[in-house]
Amino acid sequence: MPLHKGSEKHQERPLSVNPFFGEANPVGGMAEAPPTHRLPDTPLPPTTAYQLVHDELMLDGNARLNLATFVTTWMEPQAGQLMAECTDKNMIDKDEYPRTAELERRCVVMLADLWNAPDPAAAIGCSTTGSSEACMLAGMALKRRWMQRNADRYPGSARPNLIMGINVQVCWEKFCNFWEVEARYVPMDGDRYHLDPQAAADLCDENTIGVVGILGSTFDGSYEPIADLCAALDALQERTGIDVPVHVDGASGGMIAPFLDEDLVWDFRLPRVSSINTSGHKYGLVYPGVGWALWRDKEALPEELVFRVNYLGGDMPTFALNFSRPGAQVVAQYYTFLRLGRDGYRAVQQASRDVATGLAERIEALGDFRLLTRGDELPVFAFTTADHVTSYDVFDVSRRLREGGWLVPAYTFPANREDLSVLRVVCRNGFSKDLAELFMEDLTRLLPELRRQPHPLIRDKEAATGFHH
């Protein structure tokens, strides 16, 4: 979450209250408008408080038109009703809410089966507030396993490191910072926009706690070659004896590949894969925020990291950074698993991929853009302006699309492709072919004006977009 500081004095302002917001008397309770940066002295009627907050939130973007986010922006009314019924249930109180805890356990077993764990019933897993927390937990387990193997050298002479592509989501940078692990990055190279297996293996040494492979890069939607990565690490172990586990960050692809790419081997079928995470609130099709972290077996998650608390009358094993959180999202995840099943998920994800590939083809056909990816892995594609386009750039396109309500991020790639700036479109359930048609109409309508520009208008690329990986 972002950090916020208090407002400067000159920014503080009172809220304006419409007389019709009153419960019965239009001028009742209108003696003083409520302040915005301190608690008001007196209560407000619930309808008044609601309307004040509701009106301010109207200035937020329309989530359904947000093509930057991977997060689910639509669910069925029945799911919303279940979530409302469970908002007051604290997930951590497993003795108080045993059925909610049981639904969480069932979800873990379902995911273990989906990801081909050797024995789904023996797989260890938990729900989290999202993939970021799940990645932190997986990283902690990797580090603790390495510490156990190197107790004679750590912390004295050994500093742990983690290998990953430069395209990783920022949560992995946070993990390395917070848990004092050296981050070793494989840079991009030419048309390779994610991790190279051999380059990753070459960075490993006796202090490597693991390698992170991403099943669906946020930069362009491409899958990293997890099987090739494991093969490169197998060869490393044969040569040197260094045994490096792999964690698969399947924040998005973990809920796409099992349904659309069943022949792709990336999961627990690979013995070197020790843990996997996914975001239930992305292509798991649940509102934010729920994630999942699973380990192959109990050996992959050191027991000393699991806290057993005598809480509210029972023994409760827990492995989490957060403690109290609502059970609503876990219940919604179980509802969605039950509601869709494998065939339903396959249909939903295929529809999103069809929209992505179809939209990518139409954008390429305009002639102004060059595709980096085509939406045929994650339902996500990235594109940049064609070489002959000099009057505008991707930041101008992003800015003009925002005028119509479309939120399409423009950003620059990391090392060694800082020269490349792209637009990226995320197609989710709810972004239908009809909405894609409207998007194309708006994009096509803007092009003549953009082509008439004398040059790209946005000079400060850092300020050009609020999107950052």
Salt bridges, closest charged atoms under 4 A:
GLU32 OE2 - ARG38 NH2 3.87
ASP41 OD1 - ARG38 NH1 3.71
GLU56 OE2 - ARG13 NH2 3.93
GLU76 OE2 - ARG339 NH2 2.73
GLU102 OE2 - ARG105 NH2 2.87
GLU102 OE2 - ARG106 NE 2.94
GLU104 OE1 - LYS94 NZ 2.86
ASP113 OD2 - ARG342 NH2 3.19
GLU182 OE2 - ARG184 NE 3.15
ASP205 OD2 - ARG184 NH1 2.91
ASP234 OD1 - ARG272 NE 2.72
ASP243 OD1 - ARG272 NH1 2.79
ASP261 OD2 - ARG353 NH2 2.86
GLU262 OE2 - ARG346 NH2 3.63
ASP267 OD1 - ARG269 NE 2.82
GLU303 OE2 - ARG308 NE 3.15
GLU304 OE2 - ARG144 NH1 2.70
ASP315 OD2 - ARG308 NH1 3.82
ASP343 OD1 - ARG346 NH1 2.86
GLU364 OE2 - ARG374 NH2 2.87
ASP368 OD1 - ARG451 NH2 2.86
ASP393 OD2 - LYS461 NZ 2.54
ASP396 OD1 - ARG399 NH2 3.50
GLU403 OE1 - ARG400 NE 3.08
ASP419 OD1 - ARG417 NE 2.96
GLU437 OE1 - ARG362 NH1 2.68
ASP442 OD1 - ARG445 NH2 3.37
GLU449 OE1 - ARG400 NH2 2.94
